[in-house]
C-alpha cells in the first residue's frame, strides 16, 4: 500500500501542491519533496501557511520543478498505482494539478483511495476514524503519512 499526503497553497480551486510525501508500507520506502510553484501558480493563502509552516520563499529556494516531481513520483510508483490518503478529494485534486502542469503520458493510471478502504469491518472504520481524528498532525507531508500508517497499524494491524 502507498500512503500519500500533500500540503498545498490553500484550499481554493486555484491552490496547488507545495509538498508531496509518500510511504510504501510493504517496503518501508518513503520520500518527500517541496515543489517550486509553476509560473501560473500564484494563489497563496497565508492561513494555510500558518498551518503547514511552509513559506513560499522556501519553495522558490529548495522546491523541485513540477516535471521533476512527476518523474520522481512515477519512478517510485510506476504508471499504475493505487494510492491511499486521508483526504482523497483534496490530494487527488492537487495531484491532478501537478500532473496537469506537465505533459503526462496517457497510460498513467494513478487512483486515489481513502485510507478507510483498508477497514474490513464497520467497527474498524470507526476506530480508525477515532484514532486519526485524535492525532495532532504537524502538517508536514511525510510526518502526516507516518501518522496515518501508525493509525492503520494500530487499528487494522497491517
N, C-alpha and C positions, 0 to 999 in steps of 0.2 A: 504494500500500500504506500502511496505517496501522499504525504500531508503537506499542504501548501498554505502559505499566508502571504498576503500583500498589504503593504502600507501604501496609502495614497495621499494625493494633494488635497483631498477633501471628499465629500460625499455627493457633490454636484455632478450633473451629467457631463460637465466639461473636465471633471477630475481625471487623473491619470496615475499610473503606478509609479511609486518612487523607491520602493524596496520590495524585493521578492525573496522568499526563502522557502526551502522545502526539505523534507526528510523522507528518505526511503526506509520504511520500517523493517523491511526484510534484510537490508544490507547495513543499515546504520549510516549510510552515506547521507551527507547534508551539505547544503550550500546556501549562501545568502549574498546578495549584492544590491547596491544602490543603482538607480537608473537616472542617467542625465536626461533632463526634460528635452523633448523634441522642440523645434522652433515654435510650433503652433500649440504646444502645451504650456499655456500661460496661466491657467486658473490656479490660484493658491488660496487656501483657507487657513488663516492664522490660527483659528480654533483647532483645526486638525493638527497643525504644527505643535500646538501646546500639548496635544495628546501623545503624539508619536515622537516629539522632540527631535525631528529631523529638519533642520533648516534648508531652505532651497540652495543656499550657498554651498552646503556640504555636497549636494547632488551635482552642482556645477564642478566642484573640485575633484570628487572621487567617484562619481557615478559613471557607469559604462553606457555607451550609446545603445539605443533600443535594438539595433541589428545584432550587436554582440550579446545582449541579454537574451534575445530569442534563440540565437545559435547555442548559447550556453544551456538554456532550458532543453532544447531539442537534443543536444548531445547527452544530456542527463536522462531524459525520459524516453527518447525516441519519438517517432512521429505519431504514434498511437499510445495514448496513456489515459488512465483513469486517475484523477486527482481528487483528493478529499480535503475539504475545508469546512470551517465552522460558519462561513458566510459565502455560500456558493454564488449567490446573485451578485454580490459586490466583487468578489475575487474573480468570478467569470467575466464580469464587465471589464475589470482592469486588465485581465489577460487579453481580452479581445482588443482593448486599446493598444496594448503593447504589440501584439501580433499584427494588428491593423496598421501600425506605423511603419512596418517593413513589408516587403513582398514575401509572403509566406507561400510555400508550395501547397497546391490544392489537396494533396493527400495527407496533410497534417490533420489528425483527428484526436484532439485532446478534450476529454469530457470532464466536467467539474461536478462533483457529487458532494452532498452534505456528509459530514462525518457520522451523522446519526444513522446512516445506512449500515454501519458496522454492527448495529444492535439487532440481534435476532429476536429479542423478546421486548414487549412493551415496558416491562419494569427496568430493563437495561437502558432503554431510551430515556426514561425519566431520571434514572440515576446518573447517566452521562450528562444530561441537561443540568442537573443539580450541581454536579462536580464542576462542570465548565463555567456555570454562572457564578460559582463561588470563587473562582480563580481571579486573582488580580493580575491581569496581563500588563506587561511593560510596554506593549505596542512596538516591540522590536520583532520583526517578522520571524526571525529564526527562533528566538526565545518563545514566541507565541506558538510556533509549530511544536517545539519541545513540550510545552504545557498541554497542548491538545493531545499529543501522543501519550503523555503521562496519564491524562484523564481516561483515555481509551483503555490503557493497560490496567488502570485501577478498577474500571467498571466491567470491561468485557474480557480482560485477561489475555489480549492478543500478544 
